[in-house]
């Protein structure tokens, strides 16, 4: 699963930092089309599994909702807003950092270190945030079909409706911003300006990513997500009982077999990106952001992800398709944060924000 995730992301060319920054400036739509397609096809896969494999799917959906039941809407919105700001500043998202490392983006390792620092900081101050993290908690309504107006509706009806809306939105963006146009696929490596003739359509990459929800549910009894991997890695630093007692929040990630599998998943994604970039001749051709923004952006996107209880994959690809109310509120906040940071950063220093990456 991780290997295929890395290949699809790298071949879809959503990983170069300039692609992400230009997305939030409404100058390139590769990232958005892949995201919409992945969420749409994820919803389709979930809907089919809810009918054919309900004994597998229903517990996974319930576990997803219950794992975030104590998170209030306010920290989800604030956290995803910070995540979006971090995505703009670093030109990455939590799962994409590993893929950027595999694809040879030069400062991606610094973004990774910033993310690790954000995970450590959140683990340290988590006890002091407990009251804030519950503000706006949804006591009895955690998913769209919990709303009084929709009670009695079957999940797959709503899931397929969401998929249809996302497919329509993808088609509109594709019509106006065709994936193989010069503006969408301008190369960003060094001084080379050539089309990525070997790139995949972002919709194809999105469909493949959405398809990964099938083995995630049926084999691992989970869903696609990435930010918890950072917590799992830094939790391994808790070598003594006193540290484990002090960082109780991190301790939960240290000993979990499921969390450890997520590390294997994301490292395999880096390997998939390396193989795909090597085969396509684009290994190491994408410029990273400067070291300072790489670290700060990595810190913000991980801290924000953990505050929100999910990242671009957890809330965006999985939670939204599962019709989580938190995710349906968090995804727009994530894009709002990315857009706000992009226009502010670009207005302050356009050359540093976009031009230097091309």
C-alpha positions as CSV (number, residue, x, y, z in Angstrom):
1,X,0.0,0.0,0.0
2,X,2.8,2.4,0.9
3,X,4.8,1.7,-2.2
4,X,1.7,2.3,-4.5
5,X,0.9,5.5,-2.6
6,X,4.4,6.8,-3.2
7,X,4.3,5.9,-6.9
8,X,0.9,7.5,-7.5
9,X,1.9,10.7,-5.7
10,X,5.2,11.0,-7.5
11,X,3.8,10.1,-10.9
12,X,1.0,12.6,-10.4
13,X,3.6,15.3,-9.8
14,X,1.9,16.8,-6.8
15,X,5.0,16.6,-4.6
16,X,7.1,19.5,-5.9
17,X,6.7,22.4,-3.3
18,X,6.0,24.9,-6.1
19,X,3.0,22.8,-7.1
20,X,1.5,23.1,-3.6
21,X,2.3,26.8,-3.2
22,X,0.8,27.6,-6.7
23,X,-2.3,25.6,-5.8
24,X,-3.0,27.9,-2.8
25,X,-2.5,30.9,-5.1
26,X,-5.0,29.4,-7.6
27,X,-2.3,29.2,-10.3
28,X,-2.0,25.4,-10.6
29,X,-4.7,22.8,-9.8
30,X,-2.9,19.4,-9.9
31,X,-3.0,19.0,-6.2
32,X,-6.7,19.9,-5.9
33,X,-7.7,17.5,-8.7
34,X,-5.8,14.6,-7.2
35,X,-7.2,15.3,-3.8
36,X,-10.8,15.5,-5.1
37,X,-10.4,12.3,-7.1
38,X,-8.9,10.4,-4.2
39,X,-11.6,11.5,-1.8
40,X,-14.3,10.7,-4.4
41,X,-13.0,7.2,-5.2
42,X,-12.4,6.6,-1.5
43,X,-16.1,7.4,-0.9
44,X,-17.0,5.0,-3.7
45,X,-14.9,2.2,-2.2
46,X,-16.2,2.8,1.3
47,X,-19.8,2.8,0.0
48,X,-19.3,-0.5,-1.8
49,X,-17.6,-2.1,1.2
50,X,-20.4,-0.9,3.5
51,X,-22.8,-3.0,1.5
52,X,-20.6,-6.0,0.6
53,X,-18.3,-6.2,3.7
54,X,-20.3,-4.4,6.4
55,X,-18.8,-6.6,9.1
56,X,-15.4,-5.2,8.2
57,X,-16.4,-1.7,7.3
58,X,-18.8,-0.8,10.1
59,X,-16.2,-1.4,12.9
60,X,-13.6,0.6,11.0
61,X,-15.9,3.6,10.6
62,X,-17.0,3.4,14.2
63,X,-13.3,3.2,15.3
64,X,-12.5,6.3,13.2
65,X,-15.3,8.3,14.8
66,X,-14.6,7.1,18.4
67,X,-10.9,7.8,18.2
68,X,-11.7,11.5,17.6
69,X,-14.9,11.7,19.8
70,X,-13.1,13.8,22.5
71,X,-11.9,16.4,20.0
72,X,-14.0,19.5,19.7
73,X,-14.8,21.3,16.5
74,X,-12.8,24.4,17.5
75,X,-9.4,22.6,17.9
76,X,-10.2,20.7,14.7
77,X,-10.8,24.0,12.8
78,X,-7.8,25.8,14.4
79,X,-5.5,22.7,13.9
80,X,-6.4,22.2,10.3
81,X,-6.0,25.9,9.6
82,X,-2.4,25.7,11.1
83,X,-1.9,22.6,9.0
84,X,-2.8,24.5,5.9
85,X,-0.5,27.4,6.8
86,X,2.3,24.8,7.3
87,X,1.6,23.2,4.0
88,X,2.0,26.6,2.2
89,X,5.2,27.5,4.1
90,X,6.9,24.1,3.7
91,X,5.3,23.2,0.3
92,X,4.4,19.8,1.8
93,X,1.9,17.9,3.9
94,X,2.7,15.2,6.5
95,X,2.5,12.2,4.3
96,X,4.1,14.0,1.4
97,X,7.3,14.8,3.3
98,X,8.4,11.2,3.0
99,X,7.5,11.1,-0.6
100,X,9.5,14.3,-1.3
101,X,12.5,12.7,0.5
102,X,12.2,9.7,-1.8
103,X,11.8,11.9,-4.9
104,X,15.0,13.9,-3.9
105,X,13.5,17.2,-2.9
106,X,16.6,18.8,-1.4
107,X,15.2,20.4,1.9
108,X,12.5,17.8,2.5
109,X,14.6,16.2,5.3
110,X,14.5,19.6,7.1
111,X,10.7,19.7,6.8
112,X,10.7,16.2,8.3
113,X,12.8,17.4,11.3
114,X,10.4,20.3,11.7
115,X,7.5,17.9,11.8
116,X,9.3,15.7,14.4
117,X,9.8,18.9,16.5
118,X,6.1,19.7,16.2
119,X,5.2,16.2,17.3
120,X,7.5,16.4,20.3
121,X,6.1,19.8,21.3
122,X,2.5,18.6,21.0
123,X,3.3,15.6,23.1
124,X,4.9,17.8,25.7
125,X,2.1,20.4,26.1
126,X,-0.8,18.0,25.4
127,X,-1.8,17.9,29.1
128,X,-2.1,21.7,29.2
129,X,-4.3,21.7,26.0
130,X,-6.8,19.1,27.3
131,X,-9.6,21.7,28.1
132,X,-9.1,23.5,24.8
133,X,-9.1,20.2,22.8
134,X,-12.6,19.5,23.9
135,X,-14.2,22.9,23.1
136,X,-17.2,22.3,20.8
137,X,-17.1,18.5,21.3
138,X,-19.9,16.7,19.4
139,X,-21.5,14.6,22.1
140,X,-23.8,12.5,20.1
141,X,-23.3,13.5,16.5
142,X,-20.0,12.5,14.9
143,X,-21.0,11.8,11.3
144,X,-23.2,13.3,8.7
145,X,-25.9,10.6,9.0
146,X,-26.2,11.4,12.8
147,X,-27.8,14.7,11.9
148,X,-31.6,14.7,12.7
149,X,-32.4,15.5,9.1
150,X,-30.5,12.5,7.8
151,X,-31.1,9.9,10.5
152,X,-32.2,6.7,8.8
153,X,-30.2,7.4,5.7
154,X,-27.8,4.6,4.8
155,X,-24.2,5.5,4.6
156,X,-23.7,4.3,1.0
157,X,-26.4,6.7,-0.2
158,X,-24.7,9.7,1.3
159,X,-21.2,8.4,0.4
160,X,-22.1,8.0,-3.3
161,X,-23.8,11.4,-3.3
162,X,-20.6,12.9,-1.9
163,X,-18.6,11.0,-4.6
164,X,-20.8,12.4,-7.3
165,X,-20.3,16.0,-6.1
166,X,-16.5,15.6,-5.9
167,X,-16.4,14.0,-9.4
168,X,-18.4,16.9,-10.8
169,X,-16.0,19.4,-9.1
170,X,-13.0,17.5,-10.5
171,X,-14.5,17.5,-14.0
172,X,-15.1,21.3,-13.9
173,X,-11.5,22.0,-12.8
174,X,-10.2,19.5,-15.5
175,X,-12.2,21.3,-18.2
176,X,-10.8,24.7,-17.4
177,X,-7.3,23.5,-16.3
178,X,-6.4,20.5,-18.4
179,X,-3.8,18.4,-16.6
180,X,-1.2,18.2,-19.5
181,X,-1.3,21.9,-20.3
182,X,1.9,23.9,-20.0
183,X,0.7,25.8,-17.0
184,X,-0.2,22.6,-15.1
185,X,2.9,20.6,-15.9
186,X,5.7,23.1,-16.3
187,X,8.9,21.4,-15.0
188,X,10.4,22.8,-11.8
189,X,13.8,21.2,-11.7
190,X,16.9,23.5,-11.8
191,X,16.9,25.6,-14.9
192,X,15.0,23.0,-17.0
193,X,11.6,24.1,-18.3
194,X,10.0,21.1,-20.1
195,X,6.7,19.3,-19.8
196,X,6.5,16.2,-17.7
197,X,5.5,14.0,-20.6
198,X,5.7,10.9,-18.3
199,X,3.4,12.4,-15.7
200,X,0.1,10.7,-14.9
201,X,-3.2,12.6,-14.9
202,X,-3.9,13.8,-11.3
203,X,-7.3,12.1,-11.5
204,X,-5.7,8.7,-12.3
205,X,-3.3,9.1,-9.3
206,X,-6.2,10.1,-7.1
207,X,-8.2,7.1,-8.1
208,X,-5.3,4.8,-7.3
209,X,-4.9,6.5,-3.9
210,X,-8.6,6.2,-3.2
211,X,-8.4,2.5,-4.1
212,X,-5.9,2.0,-1.2
213,X,-8.8,2.3,1.2
214,X,-9.9,-1.2,0.2
215,X,-6.9,-3.1,1.6
216,X,-6.7,-0.5,4.4
217,X,-10.2,-1.6,5.6
218,X,-10.2,-5.3,4.7
219,X,-6.7,-6.2,5.7
220,X,-5.5,-3.7,8.3
221,X,-8.9,-2.7,9.7
222,X,-7.9,1.0,9.3
223,X,-7.9,3.9,6.9
224,X,-5.3,5.9,5.0
225,X,-3.5,8.4,7.3
226,X,0.0,9.8,7.8
227,X,0.5,12.3,10.7
228,X,0.4,9.6,13.4
229,X,3.6,8.2,11.9
230,X,5.5,11.2,13.3
231,X,4.1,10.6,16.7
232,X,5.1,6.9,16.5
233,X,8.7,7.8,15.6
234,X,9.3,10.4,18.3
235,X,7.6,8.1,20.8
236,X,10.5,5.7,20.4
237,X,12.7,8.3,22.2
238,X,10.8,7.5,25.5
239,X,13.5,5.1,26.7
240,X,12.8,5.3,30.5
241,X,9.7,4.9,32.6
242,X,9.9,8.5,33.9
243,X,9.8,9.8,30.3
244,X,6.9,7.6,29.4
245,X,5.0,8.8,32.5
246,X,5.8,12.5,31.6
247,X,4.8,12.1,27.9
248,X,1.7,9.9,28.4
249,X,0.2,11.1,25.2
250,X,3.2,9.9,23.2
251,X,3.4,6.6,25.1
252,X,0.1,5.5,23.5
253,X,1.9,5.7,20.1
254,X,5.0,4.0,21.2
255,X,3.6,0.6,21.9
256,X,0.8,0.3,19.3
257,X,1.4,-2.4,16.6
258,X,-1.0,-0.5,14.3
259,X,1.1,2.7,14.7
260,X,4.3,0.8,14.0
261,X,2.7,-0.6,10.8
262,X,2.1,3.0,9.7
263,X,5.8,3.7,9.8
264,X,6.4,0.7,7.5
265,X,3.7,2.1,5.2
266,X,5.1,5.6,5.0
267,X,8.7,4.4,4.5
268,X,7.5,2.2,1.7
269,X,5.9,5.3,0.2
270,X,9.3,7.0,0.2
271,X,10.7,3.9,-1.6
272,X,7.9,4.0,-4.1
273,X,8.5,7.7,-4.9
274,X,12.3,7.0,-5.3
275,X,11.6,4.2,-7.8
276,X,9.1,6.2,-9.7
277,X,11.3,9.3,-9.8
278,X,14.3,7.3,-10.9
279,X,12.4,5.5,-13.6
280,X,10.9,8.8,-14.9
281,X,14.3,10.7,-14.8
282,X,13.0,13.3,-12.4
283,X,14.9,12.2,-9.2
284,X,16.3,15.3,-7.5
285,X,15.0,17.8,-10.0
286,X,12.4,19.5,-7.8
287,X,13.7,22.4,-5.7
288,X,12.7,22.6,-2.0
289,X,11.8,25.7,0.0
290,X,14.7,27.4,2.0
291,X,15.7,25.6,5.2
292,X,14.0,28.1,7.5
293,X,10.5,27.9,6.0
294,X,11.0,24.1,5.5
295,X,11.4,23.7,9.3
296,X,8.8,26.1,10.4
297,X,6.2,24.8,7.9
298,X,7.0,21.2,9.0
299,X,6.5,22.2,12.7
300,X,3.2,24.0,12.0
301,X,1.7,21.2,9.8
302,X,2.4,18.5,12.4
303,X,1.4,20.5,15.4
304,X,-1.8,21.5,13.6
305,X,-2.5,17.9,12.5
306,X,-2.2,16.5,16.0
307,X,-4.4,19.3,17.4
308,X,-7.0,18.5,14.8
309,X,-6.7,14.7,15.2
310,X,-5.8,14.1,11.5
311,X,-3.9,15.5,8.5
312,X,-4.5,15.8,4.8
313,X,-4.9,12.1,4.5
314,X,-6.6,11.4,7.8
315,X,-9.2,14.1,7.5
316,X,-9.1,14.8,3.8
317,X,-8.9,11.4,2.2
318,X,-10.4,9.2,4.9
319,X,-12.5,11.3,7.3
320,X,-14.3,13.3,4.6
321,X,-15.2,10.1,2.6
322,X,-16.4,8.5,5.9
323,X,-18.7,11.6,6.4
324,X,-17.0,12.6,9.6
325,X,-18.5,16.0,10.7
326,X,-15.1,17.0,12.1
327,X,-13.4,16.3,8.8
328,X,-16.1,18.0,6.8
329,X,-15.4,21.1,8.9
330,X,-11.6,20.6,9.0
331,X,-10.9,20.3,5.3
332,X,-12.3,23.7,4.3
333,X,-10.3,25.2,7.3
334,X,-7.2,23.5,6.0
335,X,-7.6,25.1,2.5
336,X,-8.4,28.4,4.1
337,X,-5.2,28.3,6.1
338,X,-3.2,27.4,3.1
339,X,-4.8,30.1,0.9
340,X,-4.4,32.8,3.6
341,X,-0.7,32.0,4.2
342,X,0.0,31.8,0.4
343,X,-1.4,35.2,-0.4
344,X,0.2,36.8,2.7
345,X,3.6,35.2,1.9
346,X,3.4,36.0,-1.8
347,X,2.5,39.6,-1.1
348,X,5.4,40.0,1.3
349,X,8.1,38.4,-0.9
350,X,7.0,36.9,-4.3
351,X,10.5,36.0,-5.4
352,X,11.1,33.9,-2.2
353,X,7.7,32.3,-2.3
354,X,7.3,31.0,-5.9
355,X,9.9,32.2,-8.4
356,X,12.9,30.8,-6.5
357,X,11.4,27.3,-6.7
358,X,11.0,27.2,-10.5
